[in-house]
Amino acid sequence: MKISIIGQGYVGLTVAIGAAQAGHEVIGFDINEMLINELTLGKTHVPGVSTDDLLSLQSRKNYSPTIDVEKLGMSQIVILAVPTPLNDNREPDLSYLESACLLAAKNVHCNALVINESTSFPGTLRNFIKPFFDSESSFNFEFAAAPERVDPGNFEWSLSNTPRIIGGLTSDASISAKKFYETFCKNIRIVSSPEVAEAAKLFENTFRQVNIALVNEFSKIAHRLGFSTFETISAASTKPFGFMPFYPGIGVGGHCIPVDPSYLSFAANKVGIDTHFIDLANLTNLDMVKYVVSRIQAELGGNLSGKSIQVAGIAYKIDVSDIREAPAILLIDELVKNGANVTWFDPLVNVDLPGKQIGLLPTIDLGLVVTPHKSIDFSTWIESKTKVFDLSSNSKNYGWPKFL
């Protein structure tokens, strides 16, 4: 089948490679010309997608990255895989999705199945996406929602073995989407409506946001009462039922957990439902940076002015390069506001933010472990006996105190 995927980020590229490896003819469309040029050369930004994959599939003409909208023309399936971030007011921003819909509606010249993988609130497929195609095209489109569940850097749960939820506007749309996805996904679950599929994605990440907020609040209690958060969680985890461990950190980052709960809250508020748990969880996790900085300030004598501090790892997650909603960025800003001289090192992140270094510095007042990628060599801090606070929830034991 000829498949067009609009958006070649973490989600779109992963699906494109999966579909291409299953034998489909995949057009990977993106408006970012630099990204398309890199993909054409085999350069990849997504864990699990290799240069060999990209070049091999292109040579066999199963995958074609492009900025040419005319190549969408005779697509049998169009997948929308564009960002759905929050605006400055932390409300849903569907501008990328709107642009993708208009682009597809105007340039696909046949009856096709439109699948939305972009995360959004319940009703987006029915009330936001479909009307663009109805107004901009004379062709008959079918519509289905199949929200992405990609977990970058997770090699245990991949595109193929993570269950896929599908909800079509019609039974034919659901069946067609299922037939497509089962060519490269092992477990497909059809639900009764796109709203159920859309809501499931939001709820699973809201569950995580709320529990992360709970453990972050618990870490404050543990610190004040003088016992170990991590040891307590380990002890609680011995219960073989009814408990799932979460670990504290300086906040949450990425394209899902910090964002999806706000989409659910937005939809609920529109129909007059207050979302106390969701809103409080969002605030609790966003406030962790200020709490951590106040703790650091207290540990360094009550004043950060002129203190040299370096952050190790600023990506939102270990062994990925993504800095969307990364709390480390907020941490750096807050430290600077309090007078500290802050530098950072992250071998996976290639952005020009102030304080960037090509390695860890030995002569600093404090090192902060935020995102301990496997590729970070901490020997500089170990050998120089740098004072270090470990702010991560998952790192090697170098004898540094777990700060939360």
N, C-alpha and C positions, 0 to 999 in steps of 0.2 A: 504494500500500500504506500501511497505517497502521503507523508506526514510533514506538516509544517509546525515548528515549535517557535513561538514568538517569545524571545527572551532566552539568552544563553548564559545565565548566571549559574549559581550552584544547582538550582532546580532544573532549569531548562536544559543545561548541558548534560546533566546526569540522565534525564529521560531521553534526550536525543541519542546518547551513546547506547543506552539500553535498547531502544527501538531499532537503531541501526544494526546492532549486533544480532537482533532477531530477524534481520533480513529486510526490514522496511527501507524505503527510500526517504531519507529524512533531510528536510531543509531546516537548518538552524539559523533563524533570523534574529538579528539584533541591530539596533540603530548605532551602537558603539563601534565605529569603524576600526579603532585600535584593537578592540577585543576580537573582532572578526579576523583581522590580519594575523593576530597571534594564534588563534585557533587554526587558521589555514596553514600556519607554519608548524603546527603541532604543539604549541605552547599551551599548557593547561593550568588553570587556577583552581581546579576542583580535586580534592583528595579522592583517589580511586579511579580517576580518569587519567590514563597515561598518554605520553606522546605517541607511543606505538599504536594505541587505540585510535587516536585521532588521525594519524597519517594512514594507517591501514584501511580504515573505513572510508576515508576520502579517496584513496586509490581505487577502492572497489565501487565508488560512487554511491555508497550507502549513506554517507553523511556529507552535506555541503553547507558550510557556514557562509552566510551572505548578508549583505545590507540591501540587496536588490529585491524590492517588494514584488516585482513581476514574477518572481519564482514561486510565489505563493499561489499563483493562479488556479491550478488544477488540483489543489490539495484535497484529499478525501477526508482527512482529519486535521483540524487546526487546534493546537494546544496553546493556551495562554499561560505563560509562566513568567510573569513580570513582578517586580517588587510592589508590595502594598504596605508602605511604611506608615508612620504616624507623622502628622504635621507638627508645627511648633506648639500647638495647643494639645498635643498628644491625642488627636482625633484621627480617624481613618483618612488616609490620602489615597484616593483611587484614580489619581490623574494618569499614572502609568497604565493602569488597566483600561481606562477610557481610551487612551491613545492606541493601545493594542487592539481594542475592539473596532475602532474606526478604521484602522489600517487593514485589519482582516476583512471587515465587511466590504470595503471598497476594492479590495484586490483579489479576493477569492472568487473565481468565476464559475462555480459549479455548486451543486448541492453537497454540503459537507457536514460532518459532525464537529461541533465546537466543544472542546473540553476545557474547563477552567481548573487549573492547578494552583492559581494564585490564591493565597489565603484571604478570606474576607468574611463579612458577617452574613448570617442566614438571610437569604432573599437576594443575594448579589446576582446569582445566575439568572433568576427569573425576572427580577425587577430592574437590574442595572445592565447586565450584559446583553440579554436577548433583545431589548428595545433598540439598541444600536444597530444590530443586524436587520431587524424588521424595518427600520427607517432608511437604512443606507444601501440595502441590497434587495434585488428581486428574486434571489435564489431561496430555496427552501432548506433551512438549516435545522439540524437537530442539536440539542444542548444537553450537556452532562457536567456535573461537578465531580472532580476527583482530587481533592486537596492533597498537596504534596506532604510527604512525611520523611523527607530527606534529613538525615542526621550526619552532617559533614564530619569526616574523620572516624566514623564508626564503621569498623570493618567486620563486625559481627552481624549487624543488621543493615542490610544494603537495600538497594532498589528492588532486587529480585525477591527477597524473603520477608520484607516488611509488608504486612497486609495492606491491601489497597481498598479504600472505600469509594464506592461509586453511587451517585444518585442522579438519575436523568429526569428531564422534564417529561419524558414519555418512556414507556417500557422499551420501545425500539431503541431509544438513545442509550438507555442503561445496558441493553444487550450488546449493542454495537461497541460501546466503550469497553465492556467486559471482554469481548472477543479480541479487541486490540491489546489491552493490558495483559491478558493472560498469555500473550506471546513472549513476554519477558518478566512477568510477575507471577509468583507461585500461588498466592492466596488472594482471592478477590471476594469482596463482600458487597453485594448490591443492597442498598437501603431504599426506603420507600419514596424519598424525595431528595432533591438537591439540598434543601434546608437541613435535613438530618446530616448529610455529609459535611456541609459547611460548619454546622454547629459542633460536630464531633471533633473536628480539628481544633476549634477554639477551646472546647472544654478540656481536651487532653492536655493542652499547654497551660490553661488556666489552673488546672489541678497542680501542675508543677510550680507555677508561680506562687500559688497560695502556700504550698508546703515549703518552698524555699523561704518565703517571708516568715513562716512560722519558725523555721530553724534559725533564721537570722535573728529574730526576736529572742529565741531561746539562748542564743550565744551571748546576748547582752545580759540575760539573767545569770547564766553560768559564770560570766566574768565577774559580775558584782558579788555573787555568792561564793566565788573562789573555788570552783571546780571545773574540770575539763569538759568542754562541749563534745569533743571527738570521742573521748573515752565513754561518755554517757551514751552517745549514739551507738557506739559499738556494743555497749551493754544491752541497750534496748533492742538491738538487732538480733540478740540471741533468741528472742521470742519468735517461734516458727510460724506464727500467723498474726494477721491484723496489724502488722507494722511494716512500713517501708522507709528505709533510711534516706534522708536528705542531709546535705552538708552546708554549713554557712560559707559565705563569701562576701565580696564587696558589692554585690548586686548581681544582676542577670543581663546577659547580652545576646546578640544574635538576631535572627530575623523572625523568631517565633515567640519565645517565652515572654520577652518584654513587650511584645506588640499584640499578640493574639488576644490576651485578656481585655485590652482596651477596645478591640473590635466587638467582643461579646458585650462589654459594658455599654458601648455606644448603641448597639442594637436593642439592648434591654431598656435603656433610658428613653429611646424613641417610643416605646410602648408603655411607658410609665412605671417601669420596674427599677427600684433602687438596687444597686449592686454593692452592698457594704463590704463584703468579704473581698471582692475583686479590687475595689478601689483602695481598700486598706492595704492589701498585699502589694499593689503597685507602689503606693507611697512608702511602705516599709522597705522595700528593696531599693527604691530610688534614694532613700535617706541613709542607706548603709555607708555610702562614701563619706558623708559628713561625720557620721559616728566613728568610722575608722580613723579619719584624720584627727578627730579630737583625741582618740586613744593614742595615736602616734605622737601628737603634740605633748600629751601628758608624760609619755615614756621618754621624751627627749627634753625634759626639764621645763615644759610649759611654753616653749617658744620655738617656732620653726624658722624664724627669720634668719636667713643666711645659711641654713643647714643644707648640705649637699645630699640629695636623695636620688637614687636611681631605681626605676621600675623595670623588673625583668618580665617581659612578655606583656603586650597590650592587646592582643587579639582576644576575642570573647571566649575562646575555647582552646584547649591544648591541641597542638598540631594542626591547626587551621590558620589561615591568614586573614580571616574575616574580622573586621573591626566594627561592623554595624551594631549600634547600641552598646558597644564595649564599655563596661563600667570603668576600665582602666583609664580611659580618656577623661572621664569625670573626676577620677581620683587625681590625675595629674593637674587638672585645672584647679581643684580645691587645694592641693598642696601649694601651688603657685600663689593662689589668693592669700594663703597664710604666710607668704614670704619665703618659702623654700626655693632653692635652686634645683630644679628637677630635670633629670635626663632619663632617657628610656632606651632599652635595647630589645628588639624583637627580630630575629633573623628571618621570620616568615612575612613580616609586614613591610611593604615597600610604599610608604607614604611620607610626605615631607611635613611632619609635625615638629614643632619646636622641641629641641632637646634630644633629637635622634642621635644615637651613637652606634658605632660598628662593633661594639663589644661591651662587656661589663667593665666598670671602672674600679680599680683597687682602692683609691683614696677618696672615699666618700664617708659621710656620717652615718648613712643608713641605706641598706638595700631592701627592696620590697619584692618578694616573689608573688606575682599575680597570676601569670599564665606560664607555667614551667614546661615549655616545649621540650621534647626529647633532644632537640638539636642545640639547646642552650647548655654551654659548658660553664658550670658554676665554680670551677676550680679557682678562678681569680678571687672570688669572694672567700672561698675556703682557705686558700693559702695566705691571703692578706688579713684573715680573721676579722672580716667586715661584720659589723653589727647588722643582722638580717632579721626581718620579721616575715614569716610565711603567711601570706593572706590567701593562699590557694586552698582548695578543698581536695586536691589530688596532686601530690608531689613526692619526690624521694625524701627520705629522712636523712638530712645532713646535720641533725641536732639543733636546727633552728627552731625557736618556739612557734607553735601554731598560734597565730595571733587572735583568732576568733573562736 
